[in-house]
Amino acid sequence: MQQTCKLHPGWGLLFSVREKRGPEEKNSVRSWELEVRVLLNLTMSRVTGKCVYSVTVQGLYGKGWSNGQKLMKLGAGSNRKEGRKRMAVENILDGKKRIAAENILECSGLSKSYGRKAALNGLELKIQRGRIVGLLGRNGAGKTTLMKLIVSLLRNYKGTLLVDGKRPGVETKKIVSYLPDHEFLYPWMTVEESVSFFGHAFADFREDKAREMIGSLGLNVKDKVKSLSKGMKEQLSLSLAFAREAKLYVLDEPLAAVDPTTRDKIMRIILDHFTGDSTILVSTHLIQGVEPLFTDIAIVDEGRVQLQGNVGDIKREFGMPLEDVFKQIVK
């Protein structure tokens, strides 16, 4: 039995217990039976001056970390009940799933310009699997440009952009479902014809799932798209996007310019069809009322990520609602 305790830069304390079996594994970095790591992170906010902590417990069954790990985040603060609530909200993965905490999206030094105007300026962003991430920013912050790069609608960028470990292209389009910020459905088609059209366009599209969502929203499959209200079109578009079995859902401003009732329906669609196997990236400049939707946020301004993290951790660190944090960061 080997025990180690290391102090990492940034006030990170790593306590590791390893059990090895046999002399042949003397120089091996893998554990044979079980390895448990406990990471204590202490951070001091430059804005509020408060010190908060978070605890991460990692446990592995098998011969190597690549076989799957169980990640448990207890959340920042000392309130045990609060920690349990955060664990439930974050959809903690149990030992049966053992889904590795890999990044579905990685951006490093990402820059994109339109002529002399820089839309993205050295953007840094990493998003893990199994999260609902709010990409927050005012109009012109670079949100739509980033999303178009992710889904390979824009090219000629600088820096690194990886979707599931690959550069955006033909292969990544197979695992990414995209909802643009404008109407894209054919107005002369009926709702049913739109479902059939998507079924022929995407191999991972489930028509039964689309019809189930459309039916639960009360949309008439015989109605033409052009006869639907803006809110109904948004609900139909979102149903079609989520009927794909994608790894990453990229939704550009799905909550903009809709009434509160429609907004609540859209939020319900997102939450009802979210699983720990997929990741949802939602851009919005509206924060009030949509905060419960996100597990994490990234605030973008002037082409850069100004703040990123877990919603609960950020609120506790700043000691204020998320909308007030946004206003303080984006001035």
FENJOVEN-V681044 format. One line per field, one symbol per residue. ss: DSSP state (~ for helix, > for strand, _ for the rest). phi: phi as a letter, one per 40 degrees, with the letter a starting at -180 (. if undefined). psi: psi as a letter, one per 20 degrees, with the letter a starting at -180 (. if undefined). A space follows every 10 residues. Layout:
ss = ???
phi = ???
psi = ???
//
This chain:
ss = _>>>>>>>__ _>>>>>>>__ __~~~_____ ___>>>>>>> >>>>______ >>>>>>>>>> >___~~~__> >>>______~ ~~~~~~~~~_ __________ __>>>>>>>> >>>>__>>>> >>>>>>>>__ _>>>>>____ __~~~~~~~~ _______>>> >>>__>___~ ~~~__>>>>_ _________> ~~~~~~~~~~ ~___>_~~~~ ~~~~~~____ ___>~~~__~ ~~~~~~~~~~ ~~_>___>>> >>_______~ ~~~~~~~~~~ ~~______>> >>>>______ ~~~__>>>>> >__>>>>>>> ~~~~~~~~__ _~~~~~~~~_ _
phi = .bbbabbcdg gbbbbbbbbb bgccbdbccc ccbabbbbbb bbbbccccgc bbbbbbbbbb bhcaccchbb bbbcgchbcc cccccccccc fdcccccfcc ccccbbbbfc babbgccccb bgcbabbccg bbbccciccg chccdccccc cgcbbfbbgb bbbfgbcdic ccccbbbbbc cbcbcccccc cccccccccc cbcccbcccc cccccccgcc ccccdccccc cccccccccc cccccccbbb bcfcbcfbcd ccdcccccdc ccbcbccbbb bbcabbbcgb dccccbbbcb afgbccaaic dcccccccga cccccccccb b
psi = pppqoqoqqk lpoopppppq oqhikgjqjq qggppppopo ppqpphgijq pqqqpppppp paiqhiipqp pppirqrioh ghggghhghj lpprhhglpq mrphppppkp qpqncipogp nlppppprqk qoppnpqrpj hjghgghhhg jkiqalrqap opokjqqpbg ghhijpppor jrpiqphiqr gghhghghhh hphjpohhgg hggghhikqp iiqqhiiqrg hghgggghgh giiqmrhppo oolijqkqrh ghghgghggg hhjpriirqp opqqjphpii gihqhrqopp pkjqohpqap gggghhghkr qhhhgghhgn .
//
